[in-house]
Amino acid sequence: MSTETLEAPVVETVKMNGLQAINAALMEAMEADPKVLVLGEDIADNEGGGVVGVTRGLSTRFGTMRVRSTPISEQAIMGAAIGAAMAGYKPVAEIMLMNFTTVAMDMIVNHAAKLRFMSGGQSQVPLVIRTLTGAGNQTAGQHADFYEAWFAHTAGIKVVIPWTPADMKGLYLSAIQDPDPVIIVESGKTLFVPMDVPVDQGAIPLGKANVVVPGTDLTIVSYGQMMFTVMQAVEELTAAGVSVEVVDLRTISPWDKQAVLASAEKTGRLLVVHEAGRNFGPGAEIAATVQEELFGKLKAPVGRLGAPYCAVPFAKKLEDAYLVQPPEIVAEVKRLLAIG
Amino acid sequence: MSQTLENRAKPDAATQLDIYRRMIRIERNDDFTRQQIRRGRITAPYYSARGQECIPSAISVLLNDDDKICTIYRGIHDMVAKDMPLRPLWAEICGRVDGTCKGKGGPMHLTHPETGVMVTTGIVGSSMPIANGFGWASLLDGTKQVTVAYFGDGASNIGAFHEALNLASVWKLPVIFVCQNNGFAEHTRYENGTAVDLISKRAIGYGMPGYTVDGNDPLDVYAHAHAAIERARAGEGPTLLECKTFRFMGHVFGDNDAYMSKEEKAAAMDADPLPRFRQKLIDDGIATAEQLDELTTRIEAEVTDAIEFAMACEYPSDDELRRDVFAEEIPA
């Protein structure tokens, strides 16, 4: 009896990919709250339930007044979501791909993000933008960009990029009930790789990072599908006797400074890895903050890996070169470990 | 040719007087605003709507408090017509903490949900897509509320117009798209920037009724707005109203009007809708000159009171920079 009480509680899990996890979160949220709405191109079942099926089944269950397919009109989608949100609803608007947010930037940046502030708190815009992106499928320069830095730079909108299906579900449940606009970036592979998800996975708070692997020699901060690449590199580094701590940032804005600073202070070395461009990317903000806060406590300058300064290329060979690969991470970790 | 309205609703005497009350409230408020700017008592970009009073006044008598408007930076006349109280309006223009938006929006961005002023945007065209969202919410709520999206002739050339009108029509939203066509998009003449002679013709492309209205004639605006609002409340969908008018004070306060001819402006000002409607009310025996003068005096007192109230209000504290970014205050 006494030994049993010392064992970790058994969490019942189910294998699920990100797509299924988001679908489960939307189902749960719409069931629990009649104010939750879903809109976007092709999202109702009549149109196939979404370009990759994330919203499949929702319109059949909740009707096409709450789950509305729209014309290919991103400004109109965002405008309808903003107005409905201000009128008391909680719309989840799908902008099929992150590159398509560019044609709705006025609605997102000038309106969704700013109306609470500009109205002195009278307006609130509790909407969620779902958007898919990521290189690796040869879709080239207009279907695969990571623009999270743009939105993180805009005051008034939260930016979330989950990795695991469990986080997808938990972060979606939080975002839908958040009183402010949230953009959730679904990055390619994260939708399709099955992982364990607790059967009763509830909401996970926004703005909290997750220490995925504890370690002592160096901290890697990453998020989204780049986490798969990081984990491959970490496997190799662990085999080589390097103890890496891996922090999955999960929310890009507002980001969990406390968790990143604590980890960087502990290991003394930090490497930020993201798929977004390295120039002015989220890694720049993280590196600057860590160096301001931990100057003198770091054993090496903060390292940053990200995409080169060019559009996402088409040719597989170029696309592979464009994306950060495990050997680059391994090499960068070794370089940082050799300093100091 | 614009479409022709079959059954023209006519406002009764009390409603006509109410339209006039709103028009003179807009005109007096505008005049006092320009005075205060000239005297250096307020510093703010100001886009006068002098000359356009008739449009929102004849529409607003048909709206309830819970009917909504989404308007634009040249929109204070739309708010005054919707009976926004003048004290918080002036406090906002003056950048004071007692303003509708705590001094964080200013004259181009007033919001006042109590009177249905939901969004005032500084971006040309952006009132329309957002109005659709309020329309969708009305359908979901099962109410008869309508939303009016105000915009200018220049905004009919921006993509948001096309996307919003198309979606509103496909979804049969209770939205009335009101184009206040004052003949100029900033400094560009209508015909140099717009490919079609009447904006109302564009409604054909969206499968909704489109009317060109004399925006300086309260009875014409009223009749068409009545039809559009009835259609929206009946669940039949949106309407595009093009109300032709003229702006007397140019694009922005300080505008020298170099891009328009003196004769054109003089002719437009001769057709000022205010004195014309005042004379009509007197001629039709709806009000006497004394009654209308008394109304003006009362409104001037209201505006003066609002100005003095606003000037006595505090400026917002710097802590406001951390408030209303998100629901939760950002820590110092």
Interface residues (C-beta under 8 A of the other chain):
Chain A: L37 M65 R66 R68 T70 P71 S73 E74 Q75 A76 M78 G79 A80 A81 I82 G83 A84 A85 M86 A87 G88 Y89 P91 D106 M107 N110 H111 L115 R116 F117 M118 S119 G120 G121 Q122 S123 Q124 A155 G156 K158 P179 D180
Chain B: C70 G99 T100 C101 K102 G103 K104 G105 H109 T111 H112 P113 M118 V119 T121 G122 I123 S126 M128 P129 I130 A131 N132 G133 F134 G135 W136 A137 S138 L139 L140 D141 T147 G159 A160 E163 A164 N166 L167 V170 W171 E320 R323 D324 V325 F326 A327
